[in-house]
Amino acid sequence: MKKCEEACLAIRKFNDLDADGRYDPGEPLLEGIAFDIVEGDDTHQRTTGVRGEAWICFREPTTVSVRELLRSAGGQWTITSRVPPTIDLPCGDTEIWIGNARITPPRTGEGGPSPARTPSGRFALM
């Protein structure tokens, strides 16, 4: 019997443009999304890279839970995919796809003045 070398989890994060909870070709992958992966009493944080992936590997099969950390920029988002409360990781690779859909657009000029039209028809910062 072959010995288990690793039990790995790949989290794939995408912008669920049609908010159906499933990845469709052409939906962009999301970089910079942070997750807590909890195994027993240990919490490991991973962030998606440019390909929208975050990986974590364990030395043996285990059970984890995955929590997406709140985003602070780019409007408000909601998770569209069903994420099970626990994920069993057998030997080898396991992947989950988690979609997000934007529920409010990002605010332009967050924290700065808003342009206003002057009597001459030009814009000025107010």
Backbone as numpy.savetxt, mean C-alpha at the origin, in Angstrom:
# Nx Ny Nz CAx CAy CAz Cx Cy Cz
12.93 -36.00 2.53 12.09 -34.81 2.53 12.97 -33.57 2.53
12.67 -32.63 1.62 13.45 -31.40 1.51 13.14 -30.47 2.69
14.21 -29.89 3.25 14.06 -28.97 4.37 13.56 -27.61 3.87
12.69 -27.02 4.63 12.17 -25.69 4.31 13.26 -24.66 4.57
13.62 -23.89 3.54 14.65 -22.87 3.73 14.06 -21.51 4.10
12.92 -21.15 3.51 12.31 -19.86 3.80 10.80 -19.91 3.54
10.09 -19.09 4.28 8.67 -18.84 4.03 8.55 -17.34 3.83
8.22 -16.92 2.59 8.26 -15.51 2.23 6.87 -14.98 1.87
6.68 -13.70 2.15 5.45 -13.01 1.79 5.80 -11.83 0.90
5.12 -11.74 -0.24 5.24 -10.58 -1.13 3.92 -9.84 -1.08
3.97 -8.58 -0.67 2.79 -7.72 -0.69 2.90 -6.87 -1.95
1.88 -6.93 -2.78 1.85 -6.15 -4.02 0.73 -5.11 -3.89
1.09 -3.84 -3.99 0.16 -2.73 -3.75 -0.14 -2.02 -5.05
-1.44 -1.80 -5.33 -1.82 -1.18 -6.59 -2.93 -0.16 -6.40
-3.00 0.78 -7.35 -4.06 1.78 -7.40 -5.24 1.13 -8.11
-6.25 0.78 -7.37 -7.42 0.06 -7.89 -8.36 1.07 -8.56
-8.08 1.38 -9.82 -8.79 2.45 -10.52 -10.29 2.21 -10.61
-10.72 0.94 -10.73 -12.16 0.66 -10.81 -12.74 0.20 -9.47
-11.92 0.20 -8.42 -12.34 -0.11 -7.04 -13.06 -1.44 -6.92
-12.61 -2.44 -7.71 -13.25 -3.76 -7.63 -12.50 -4.74 -6.73
-11.39 -4.31 -6.14 -10.63 -5.17 -5.23 -9.68 -6.13 -5.90
-9.66 -6.16 -7.25 -8.78 -7.06 -8.00 -7.84 -6.24 -8.88
-6.61 -6.73 -9.01 -5.65 -6.07 -9.89 -6.03 -6.35 -11.34
-6.09 -5.29 -12.13 -6.33 -5.40 -13.56 -5.11 -4.86 -14.30
-4.76 -5.48 -15.43 -3.63 -4.96 -16.20 -3.81 -3.46 -16.47
-2.72 -2.73 -16.28 -2.76 -1.29 -16.49 -2.97 -0.48 -15.22
-3.42 -1.12 -14.14 -3.56 -0.38 -12.88 -2.16 -0.18 -12.30
-1.82 1.07 -11.96 -0.46 1.36 -11.51 -0.14 0.74 -10.15
1.11 0.30 -10.02 1.59 -0.20 -8.74 2.02 1.01 -7.90
1.87 0.90 -6.59 2.10 2.03 -5.69 3.38 1.86 -4.89
4.24 2.85 -4.99 5.51 2.89 -4.27 5.33 3.68 -2.98
6.10 3.30 -1.96 6.16 4.08 -0.73 5.03 3.82 0.26
4.34 2.70 0.13 3.27 2.35 1.05 3.86 1.45 2.14
3.66 1.84 3.39 4.25 1.12 4.52 3.25 0.13 5.11
3.79 -1.00 5.55 3.00 -2.07 6.17 3.68 -2.55 7.43
2.88 -2.92 8.42 3.35 -3.70 9.55 3.00 -5.15 9.27
3.98 -6.03 9.40 3.76 -7.47 9.31 4.00 -8.01 10.72
2.96 -8.56 11.32 3.02 -8.98 12.72 3.10 -10.51 12.77
4.14 -10.99 13.44 4.34 -12.43 13.66 4.49 -12.63 15.16
3.45 -13.16 15.79 3.50 -13.33 17.24 3.64 -11.98 17.92
4.69 -11.83 18.74 4.94 -10.57 19.44 5.84 -9.61 18.65
6.29 -10.04 17.48 7.22 -9.23 16.69 6.49 -8.49 15.57
6.82 -7.21 15.40 6.28 -6.40 14.32 7.43 -5.98 13.41
7.28 -6.26 12.13 8.28 -5.90 11.13 7.64 -4.90 10.17
8.35 -3.82 9.85 7.79 -2.84 8.92 8.48 -2.97 7.58
7.67 -2.95 6.52 8.19 -2.98 5.15 7.46 -1.91 4.35
8.13 -1.37 3.34 7.57 -0.33 2.48 7.72 -0.77 1.03
6.68 -0.54 0.24 6.73 -0.95 -1.16 7.76 -0.11 -1.91
8.45 -0.78 -2.83 9.46 -0.14 -3.66 8.86 0.33 -4.99
9.72 0.63 -5.94 9.28 1.19 -7.22 8.39 0.23 -8.00
8.49 -1.06 -7.75 7.63 -2.04 -8.43 6.38 -2.36 -7.61
6.11 -1.57 -6.56 4.90 -1.78 -5.77 4.94 -3.01 -4.89
6.14 -3.52 -4.59 6.29 -4.75 -3.80 6.99 -4.49 -2.48
6.57 -5.23 -1.47 7.26 -5.28 -0.19 7.41 -6.76 0.16
8.61 -7.20 0.48 8.90 -8.60 0.78 9.36 -8.76 2.22
9.02 -9.91 2.78 9.58 -10.33 4.06 9.70 -11.85 4.04
10.79 -12.37 4.58 11.01 -13.82 4.63 11.30 -14.25 6.07
10.84 -15.46 6.39 11.06 -16.07 7.70 11.79 -17.39 7.50
12.47 -17.86 8.53 13.27 -19.08 8.42 12.46 -20.36 8.37
11.19 -20.25 8.75 10.32 -21.44 8.75 8.88 -21.00 8.54
7.99 -21.92 8.20 6.58 -21.54 8.03 6.05 -20.85 9.28
5.17 -19.90 9.07 4.63 -19.13 10.18 3.28 -18.54 9.79
2.66 -17.85 10.72 1.40 -17.15 10.48 1.62 -15.68 10.82
1.16 -14.80 9.93 1.34 -13.36 10.14 0.01 -12.64 9.92
-0.03 -11.39 10.37 -1.11 -10.49 9.98 -0.46 -9.27 9.35
-1.18 -8.64 8.43 -0.65 -7.51 7.68 -1.55 -6.30 7.92
-0.92 -5.18 8.29 -1.65 -3.92 8.49 -1.00 -2.84 7.64
-1.83 -2.19 6.82 -1.32 -1.06 6.04 -1.31 0.17 6.94
-0.22 0.92 6.89 -0.12 2.13 7.69 -0.78 3.28 6.95
-1.35 4.21 7.68 -2.08 5.32 7.08 -1.16 6.18 6.22
-1.72 6.65 5.13 -1.00 7.53 4.23 -1.33 8.97 4.59
-0.34 9.84 4.48 -0.57 11.22 4.88 -0.60 12.19 3.69
-0.38 11.71 2.49 -0.35 12.62 1.34 -1.15 12.03 0.20
-1.52 12.89 -0.73 -2.18 12.42 -1.94 -3.67 12.19 -1.80
-4.35 12.87 -0.90 -5.78 12.67 -0.73 -6.07 11.51 0.21
-7.33 11.14 0.31 -7.71 10.02 1.18 -7.94 8.79 0.32
-7.54 7.64 0.87 -7.63 6.37 0.16 -8.39 5.36 1.00
-8.92 4.35 0.34 -9.55 3.24 1.04 -9.01 1.94 0.46
-8.91 0.93 1.29 -8.47 -0.39 0.83 -9.65 -1.07 0.16
-9.43 -1.57 -1.05 -10.52 -2.21 -1.80 -10.44 -3.73 -1.79
-9.30 -4.27 -1.45 -9.11 -5.73 -1.46 -9.36 -6.30 -0.07
-9.90 -7.50 -0.03 -10.11 -8.18 1.24 -8.77 -8.75 1.70
-8.34 -8.31 2.87 -7.09 -8.81 3.45 -7.47 -9.71 4.62
-7.11 -11.00 4.55 -7.49 -11.89 5.65 -6.85 -11.45 6.96
-7.51 -11.74 8.10 -6.95 -11.33 9.39 -5.61 -11.99 9.68
-5.42 -13.23 9.22 -4.12 -13.90 9.35 -3.80 -14.57 8.02
-2.50 -14.70 7.76 -2.03 -15.32 6.53 -1.04 -16.40 6.92
-1.32 -17.64 6.52 -0.40 -18.74 6.77 0.65 -18.74 5.68
1.92 -18.74 6.09 3.03 -18.75 5.14 3.70 -20.12 5.17
3.45 -20.96 4.16 4.15 -22.24 4.08 5.55 -22.01 3.50
6.30 -23.06 3.29 7.61 -22.93 2.63 7.42 -22.32 1.25
8.36 -21.49 0.84 8.27 -20.87 -0.48 7.67 -19.47 -0.40
7.15 -19.02 -1.55 6.64 -17.65 -1.67 5.12 -17.63 -1.66
4.56 -16.69 -0.93 3.12 -16.41 -0.90 2.97 -14.94 -1.26
2.00 -14.63 -2.12 1.80 -13.22 -2.45 0.36 -12.82 -2.20
0.21 -11.57 -1.80 -1.13 -10.99 -1.67 -1.12 -9.67 -2.44
-2.24 -9.37 -3.08 -2.42 -8.13 -3.81 -3.40 -7.28 -3.01
-3.02 -6.05 -2.72 -3.87 -5.15 -1.95 -4.10 -3.88 -2.76
-5.38 -3.62 -3.06 -5.72 -2.45 -3.84 -6.15 -1.29 -2.97
-5.87 -0.10 -3.45 -6.33 1.14 -2.83 -7.04 1.96 -3.89
-8.12 2.61 -3.51 -8.81 3.54 -4.40 -8.88 4.89 -3.70
-8.68 5.93 -4.47 -8.73 7.28 -3.93 -10.19 7.68 -3.70
-10.51 8.17 -2.49 -11.88 8.60 -2.22 -12.00 10.11 -2.19
-10.88 10.81 -2.02 -10.88 12.27 -2.17 -9.62 12.64 -2.93
-9.71 13.62 -3.81 -8.52 14.02 -4.56 -7.53 14.75 -3.66
-6.27 14.76 -4.06 -5.30 15.52 -3.27 -5.60 17.00 -3.37
-5.31 17.71 -2.30 -5.49 19.16 -2.31 -4.26 19.80 -2.94
-4.50 20.72 -3.86 -3.37 21.42 -4.45 -2.91 22.51 -3.51
-1.63 22.73 -3.48 -1.08 23.78 -2.64 -1.30 23.57 -1.16
-1.32 22.31 -0.70 -1.55 22.06 0.72 -0.60 22.90 1.56
-1.18 23.64 2.48 -0.38 24.42 3.42 0.03 25.78 2.91
-0.26 26.08 1.64 0.15 27.37 1.09 -1.06 28.21 0.73
-0.82 29.45 0.32 -1.92 30.33 -0.05 -2.59 29.86 -1.33
-3.84 30.20 -1.49 -4.59 29.86 -2.69 -4.58 31.05 -3.63
-4.46 30.79 -4.94 -4.48 31.91 -5.87 -5.89 32.49 -5.97
-5.98 33.78 -6.13 -7.27 34.46 -6.31 -7.13 35.43 -7.47
-8.20 35.61 -8.21 -8.17 36.51 -9.35 -8.26 37.97 -8.87
-7.38 38.82 -9.41 -7.40 40.24 -9.07 -8.34 40.96 -10.04
-8.70 42.22 -9.75 -9.57 42.96 -10.66 -9.04 43.03 -12.09
-7.73 42.94 -12.28 -7.16 43.01 -13.62 -7.25 41.67 -14.36
-7.76 40.65 -13.65 -7.89 39.33 -14.28 -6.69 38.42 -14.06
-5.65 38.93 -13.42 -4.48 38.11 -13.12 -4.69 37.37 -11.82
-3.85 36.36 -11.60 -3.93 35.63 -10.35 -2.89 36.15 -9.38
-3.25 36.25 -8.14 -2.33 36.68 -7.09 -2.50 35.76 -5.90
-1.45 35.56 -5.14 -1.55 34.75 -3.94 -2.16 35.59 -2.84
-3.16 35.05 -2.18 -3.87 35.78 -1.12 -3.53 35.18 0.22
